[in-house]
Amino acid sequence: MKYFEFTNNVKICSGENALVNIVFELQFLNAFKPLILSDAGLKKAGTVKKVLKILNKNNLDVSRTYFSIPPDSSTSTINEIAEFYKTCGADSIIALGGGSVIDTAKGVKLVLSQEKDDIMTLTGNEVINAGKKIPFVIVPTTCGTGSECTTVAVIKNDVTHQKMEFISSTLLPDVAILDPMVIETLPPKLVATTSLDALTHAVEAYSCKQNNPISTGLAITAINLITQNLFMSLNHPKQEVYKLNLLNASTLAGMAFSNSMVGIVHAIGHALGRYNVPHGNAMAILLPACIKFNLNVMAEKYSELLLYFKGPEFYVSILEDERPNAFYKEVKHFVEMASNITGFSLKLSDYGITEQDFSEIATFAINDGAAAINPKLFSRADVIEILKQCL
Ligand SMILES: [Fe+2]
């Protein structure tokens, strides 16, 4: 049996009104003066106000705030917030947001715990150690990144504009609070695309070269929750239980891929991110085409995934040899239904991508960290062929 490591020491508080537990969790961590991080979108949507009201009602000091984290956060934002943390007398961090807010908060925690002033001094895993304790709580506001349970933070370099990956177990928070109230106002398109990002995390974690038994178990449960709850949530947006199940799925898939990695969908998706294709949309567009690409080397795994994706009755109704292709067809159908219901496009051309961009995207994709973990080797020509299918 191959050797593997699995890291996740995050306490998860999940359920309706889970947010009220934040005060107890911070007290347990000896933290009473949190710096609360979020963004302008969540402030405008009223989510920040609702959360602050709950925290304040439960006697938490909510006077230290920073709500201007941009969608594509960078090294200078992180350094600025770390400086503010020191001057405002905070003793802990609460991140309320999606991928950019969470990754920014992870970067801030990293700078503070390593007792530095500039995150650029922390590039390269070998220099990061456990460091100083900075109590850290994450409240995710999308059902996709799973970043509350991953050891990764993606941060833009202000000088080169490249996205840099910081990977360390010290980036994990102490607590993740999954409360469906915070995604009440999440638009249906984002419920769909972020959930499809989580589905991609689970499928790639299950099938990539570094999969392990613990990630596999988490990925299966995540796939099950997404298939059973995405359309229920879109059709019954006021029923919190479906959104809570999607939040749980996102966290499970995050834990899974954080410990096994992803593959070709993310390799190309990261490259498309440089062209401002939103990550969840890129995942939705690419997932079926990439499953089709991997099909000839992944027959066994994709047959297994058909069982978890469609359930036992459907699985036994399909001939054994046809199960891998049936998995591809069912995922394609699932993504198309999500697109039809919520109205996001599955054509890269609708996001400003043209054939002239293919060559550069392919170069970025084959050099992405996720490329080497994909079960099937792929070339620039393979990426260009996939992009053509998705244009
Ligand atoms: Fe992703």
Boltz pocket constraint, residues with backbone or C-beta under 6 A from the ligand:
constraints:
  - pocket:
      binder: B
      contacts: [[A, 144], [A, 145], [A, 197], [A, 198], [A, 200], [A, 201], [A, 266], [A, 279], [A, 283]]
      max_distance: 6.0
